[in-house]
Amino acid sequence: MLCSAVPLLLLQGCFFFFIPGSVIDRASDSMTGAEGQNCVSVNAKIGDSVRLPNGQMGTIKSLSGETTRCKNPALPIRALVEVTA
C-alpha cells in the first residue's frame, strides 16, 4: 500500500496535458510551410500527374520533402495534389 502511494505523493502539484498529434502536425506545418496530404515517390516533380488513392487523377502543385506521415517507403515525399477533371 505504501509503495503505491509514494509515486502519487511525489507528483503532487504536477500537471499533465494531452496534446493531440493533429495539433502538433498543424503547428509544425505552419512553421515549416509544408502542405499537402498525399505521398509521392522521390522522382515526382511539380506538374506531374499522379493517381490518387481514390482512383482520381491529380496534378502535383507542391512538394514538401520526406515526412514520417508517409508510411509507404516507396512514397516518402509529402505533396499537395490538385484533382484534375
N, C-alpha and C positions, 0 to 999 in steps of 0.2 A: 504494500500500500504506500509506504513512504517513498519507495523508489519511483513510483509513477507520479507522485505529487511534486517531486523536486523539479523536473523539467518545466512544469506549469508555473512554479514559483519563480524560476529563472526568467521566464518570458513575460513576467508581469510588466505592464506598461508598453509592450511591443505591439505594433500594428502591422498587419499584413494586408496587402492589396492585391487583388487579382486583376491583371490587365490582359484582356483578350488579345490573341495573336493578330486579329484583324486590325486592331487599333495600332499595334506596333508596326504592322505592314504599311498602313497608311502614313504613319509618321516617317517611316523610312523612305517611302516613295516621295513624299513632299521634300525631304532633304536632298535626295539623290536625283530627282527628276525622272525616275523610272516610271514607265507606264505600260499598259497592256496586260491582257490576261491569257495570252496564247504563248505556247512554247514552239520554237522552230529550231532547225538544225544550225550548226555553226557556219554552214555555207550560205545561209539565207542572206539576202540583201534587200534594202528598201526598194519597193516597187515590184518585188517578186510576187507571183500568185501562189497561194497555198490553199490546201484543202483543210477546212476546219473540222473539229471532231464531230460536229453535227451534219457533216456532208456538204455544207455550202462552201463556195469558193470565196476567197478574200485576198486583198492586196496588203502587203506589209507597209505600214505607214511610219513606224519607228522601231528601232531595236534598242533594248536596254541592257544587254550583256547577260552573262551567266547568272543564274539565280537558283537558290535552293527551292523555290516554288515549283520549278520544273523537275518533276520526279523521274521522267524518262531520260536516261543518259544519252540517247540518240537525239534528243530535242532539248538541249540545255539553255537556249537563249530565249529570253522573255521578249515578246514582240506585241506591238499594238497593230491589230489587223482590222481593216475596214471591209465589211462584207460587200461583195460586188453582186450586182443583179444578174 
